[in-house]
């Protein structure tokens, strides 16, 4: 008889909530990971750097476990099929894992839990991806917050409510390796390669997990300037759980309130997705369904390729296409340009970011795009339209960022703007106003 710990978006052996609870149980724990074909089969890019990153992390975990005379069982298939095989071949008391809040994950977990329960096996899920779950930070009337600032105020209030000296109960680590002897003994080789799954190595490199403390300390001063190395680039590590959100929140709390706010935004958008699942496919504010998007495919292609004739927009898109990363300030500029200058549906941009971003997270990506389009929570009013030229003048005065990514800028080969700013602004205001306030 054994218990299973199922790794998903939590690819680390330390400070892992579900793993900690599994190792503290009475039975030996067998960790597993499933390369989910329901997800992988939909990826057109067979050099997707995220798949390679996950494979590398899984390989690292397996090597560490081998050093403990245990191993990670790795599968490639559909989770339901994998679990049917596991249940048939092994005596399992419980499956431990960490909660995932996206619609596919909830559906998948429901199917697995039903399968396990039919075989008298418990399914135990724990909070690990966020500091506070969807129902832990609510208004006095028990309803969820839909505006960030009061949510943040309540979030911090709750965090401080259980302080012990300099640390918070909610940010405490889970000492998993204290119970490392409880891993199930037995060696099994990890024989699954990227090529076995139809993928190849990617030319895109992954940002490191170690960030100079100076970057966090000066985050509020430097985060808006894309030519400065002023952001952590840790998004992919939060996305796949190779870093503990609790650990980074502890450090941010001591070093920089603005950086801590960015971590609170993660929780905010996660609870929005949980309470209002319709946002995955529709605007948060229903009346915005009435916007008659132009959805010009040629203009969308120019935006994707970074050939709009607006240097700050083009630099951002080229950075994304080449590195899988885009500076936070520039993300807002390119999203505003797509939705308001070109009147292209925010969901088109969201889908493109989902395909390209190393740190793609459904809740945060969706929240950011709806904010830019004016249809989400904390939405920028529809009449607030970023001027890409003035944004460039303000945040890239010396054009260092532009020159890095748009080599032909300033030459005859650089395209003319695909749309005039003044005309596009007036068109956007008229389109939104008429759709949202029909006479």
N, C-alpha and C positions, 0 to 999 in steps of 0.2 A: 504494500500500500504506500502511495506517495501523494504529494501535492504538486501542482504545476504552477509556475509563475510564467505568465505570458507577457513578454516584452512587446511594446508597441511604440508609443511616442515617448519613451522613457529609457533611452539606450545608455544606461549607466548602472554601475553596481553599488555606488554610494549614494546616500540620501535619496533613496527611492522608496516611496511610501508603501506601495503594494508589495514590493520585494521584501521589505522589512517585516511586514505582517506575515508574509508567507514563511520567512525564515524563523519567525518566533512561534510558528505552529508546531505541533508535536511530531509531524511526519517529515521525512526528507523531502527536499524541494528540487524538482527538475525544471530548470528554466527552458523556455522554448521561444522561438521567433518564427513567424510565418511571413514569407514574401508573398503578399496577397495578390493573386492573379486578377481578382476583381478590380484592383487598382492598376497594377502593372500593365495589363493587357490594353488599357486605354491610353497609354503613353506612346505617342508617335515618335518622340525623340529617343532613339536607342542609345544615345550618349548622354542621357539625363544625369547630370552630376549628383542629383539627390539620391538616385538609386545606388550609384557608386559609393556615396558617403555612407548610406545605411549599411551597405555590404561591408565597408571598412570597419564601421563601428561594431557590427555583429561579429566580425572576425576578431576584433580586439577583445570583446567580452569573452568569446570562446577561448582565446589563448589564456586569459586570466583564470578562467574556470578550470582549464586543463592543469594549470599550476596548483590548483586546489584539489586536484584529482577528481574533478567533476567535468561537465561539458555542457555546451549549449546545443540543444536539438534544433536544427534549422530545417524548415520545410518550404517548399515552393508549390503553392496550390491555392485552392479556395478554403477559407477557414473552416467552413462547415464540414467539408470532406476530410480535412486534416483531423478535426476533432472526432469524427466518426471512427477514424482509424485508431486514434489514441485510446478512445473509450473501449474499443474492441480488444486492443492488445495489452492494455495496462489496467491495473487496479488503482483508481484515482479517487481520493476523497474530496478534494476541492481544487478549483482553478482560481488563482489570485491574479489580479491585473490592476491597472490604473485606468481611471475613467477617461473616455474620449467623448467629445460633445458634438461632433459633426454628424449630420443626418445619416450618412452611410454607416458610420461607426455605431450609432445607436441601433440601427436596423440589424447590423451584423451581430452586435452583442446580444440583442434580443433573441435572435435565432440560436446562437451558441448557448445562451442560458437555458433556453427551452430544451435543447438537445441534452445538455448536462443534467438538468433536473429530472428528465425522463429516465436517466440512468442513475438517479440518486446521488448526483455529484453537485456540490455547492459551487456557485459562481460568486466570487467576492471582488468587488471593485472599490478602489480608493481614490481620493483626491490627491493629485500630484502635479498636474499640468498648470494649475493656477494656485494663487494664495487663498482666494475665497471662491467657493462654488456659487452656483447661480442663486441659491436661496439664503446665502449667508449675509449678504448686504442688501437689505430691503428698506423701503420707506416705512414710516410708522404704521401706515395702513396695510402693510404686508405686500404691497405691489412693488414691482421692480423699478429701479431708476432708469429713466431714458435720457437723462442729461448728465454729462460727465462730472461737472464741478460738484454738485451735491453728492453724487456717488463717491467721488474721491474723498470728500469730507467725512462721509460715514465710514468708508473703507479705512481711513487712517484712524478714526475714532475706535473702530473695532480692533485694529491692530494694537493700539496702545492700551486697550482695556485689559489685556492679560500680559502686562510687562513683568519681567523678572530681571532686576538689575538693568543691564544694557541690551538684553535680547527679548524678543517677543515669543510667546508660546507658538504663535502661528508661523514663525520663521525658523523654528527649531529643526535641526537636522535629524534624519532617521539613520542611526548607526548600524547600517546593514552588515558591514564586515565583522561586527562584534559577534555575529551568529554564522560566520562563514562555514563552520563545521557542519551546518545543517543542510548544505547542498548535497543532493543525491550523488553518491559515489558512482563512478563508472565513466569510462572514456568512450567517446564517439567522435570520429573525425568530421570536420566541417568540409564536405566535399562539393558544396554548391558554389559555382563560380558565377561571375556576371554573365559570361558567355552562355552558360547553361540556361539562363533566363532570357537570352536573346539581347542582352545589353553589352555595351562596350565602355571602356574607360573614357572619361570626358576630359577635354582640354581645360575646363574651368576648374580653378583651384578653390578650396574651401577656406574661409577665414579661420584663424586659430581660436582656441577657447580662451587663451590667456590674453588679456587686454591690459596695456599699461594703465596703472592707476590714474595717471595724469589725464587720460582721455575722459574718464568718469568724473574726475574732479572739475574739469573745465567744460563739461558737456553743455551746460547752459550757455556758455559764452561762444562755443564753437560749432554747435550742432547745425546751424543754419547755413554754413558756408561749405559748399560742396568741394572746393579745392583743398580744404583742410582735412586732415585725418582726425576728425573730431567726433566720430560716432563709433560704437563698439563693434558693429557688424556681427553681433552674436545671435541674430534672429534665427539662423538655421539651427543653432544649438538649442535654443528654446523650443523651436518647432519639433525637433526630434528627441528632445530630452537628454542630450549629451551633457547639458549643464542643469543644475538644480535651480529652479526659479527662486527657491527660498534663500539659497546661498547668495545669489546676485541681489536680491531684495535687501538682505542684511547689509551688504556692502554699500548699496546705493543709499540706504537710509543714513549711513554715516558720512558718505562722500558728496552726494548731490541730489537735492530734492527734485530737480527737473528730470533726472534720469529715473528716479523712483516713479515719477508720474507716468513715464512711458510704460513702465511695468504695470502700473494700475490700469492704463488703457487696455492692456491685454485682457485683464480680468473683466473690465467693463464690456468689451466687445464679445467676450466669451459668454457672459450672462445674457447679453442682448440676443445672441444666436440661440441660446437655450430657451429663453422666454418667448422669443418671437421668431420661430423657425422659418416663417414665410420670407424673411429677408434673404434667404439663400437664393431665391429665384425672383423676388419681387421687391419693389421699394418699401422701406419701412413705413413711409407715409403714403398711404394708398392713393391719395389724389394725384401723386406724381406719375401714376400709370397713364395719365392723360397726355403726357408730353409727346408730341409727334416728332420723334427723332428722325433726323435726315438719313443717318446710316449710309453715308456715301462710302462705298467699298474702296475706291481709289484713294480717297483721303485717309481712310483707316490704314491702308497699306503704307502710305507715306509716313503716317504717325509711327507705325510699328518699326519701320526701317530707319527712323530718325532723319527724314528728308522733308520736313515741313517748312523749312526756311526760317524757323525760329530757333536760334542757336541753343538756348537753354533747354528747350524741349528736345531737340535733336541729340544734344549731348547726353541727356538722361536716358533716352531710348537706346542709344548706342552703348552706353555703359551697361545697361540691363542686358542687352543682347550678347555682349562680349563677356560679362563677368557674372551674370545672375544676380547682380546687386544694383540698387539705385539709391542714391542719397535721399534721405527722408524729405528734405525741403523740395527737392526736384520731383519726387513722387507726387506731391500736391500740385505742382505746376503742370506736369504733363497730364494729370488726371483732369484738372480744370480745363486745360486746353482741349482735350478730346471731347469732354461732355458739353462745354459751353461755347468754345470757339467753333467746333466742328459739328456740334449737336449730334454726337454719336452716343448711342446707348451705353451707359456706364457698365453694363454687364459685358459688353465686348471688351472693354479695357480690363475689367476684373478677370476675365477668362485668359487674356493675354498675359497678365501678371502671374496668374496661377500656373501657367505653362513655363514661365521664364524665371520667376524669383526663387532663389535658393531658400529664402525664409518664408515661402508661401504658407500662410495660415488662413484658413477659410474665414474665421471670425474677424480677424484684424484686416484682411484684404477687403472683405465685403464692407466692413464698417468704414474703411478709408475711402473706398470708391463711392459709397453712398453719401458720405460727407461731402466729397468733391462735387457730386452732382446736385447736392442740395436736398436730396430726398431721404436722408438717413437721420439718425439721432444726432444731436449736437450739430445739425447740418449748417454749413455755411449758407446763408440766405442766397437764393438764386440770383439776386442782384449783385452779389459779391463775386466779381469775375477777375481772376488774376490777369494782370497785364504781363505777359512773358518777357517783354523788353525791360520794363521797370523792375521786375523780379531779378533779371540778369544784372541790371545796373546796381541793384542793392546788395545782392549776395555773391556776385562774381565780378566785382568791379574791374579787376585786372585781366579778366577773361582766361584765367589759368585753367579752369574746368572746361571751358569751351574749347580752348586750344588743344587740350589733352584728347578730347573725344571727337571733335569735328575738325579734322586736319585741313579740309579744303575751305574752311570758313574764311571769308575775306577774299576769295578768289572767284574767277568767273564760273567755276564749276559748281559753286554752292548755289542751291536752288533759291528762287525768289519765294517769299512767303505764299503759302497756298491759300491764305485767306487774309484779308485786311482786318486788323485788330478792331478798329472803330466800327466797321460794318458788322463784324462778327458779334461784337458786344451788343450792339443795338438789336441785331437779329435774335440773339439769345434772350434778351430782356422781353422783347415782343412775344416770342414763342412761349416762354414760361408764363408770362402774365396772362396771355389769352387762354392757355391750357388750364391754369390754376384758378383763374377767375372768370369763367365763362359768363357772358352777359345773358 
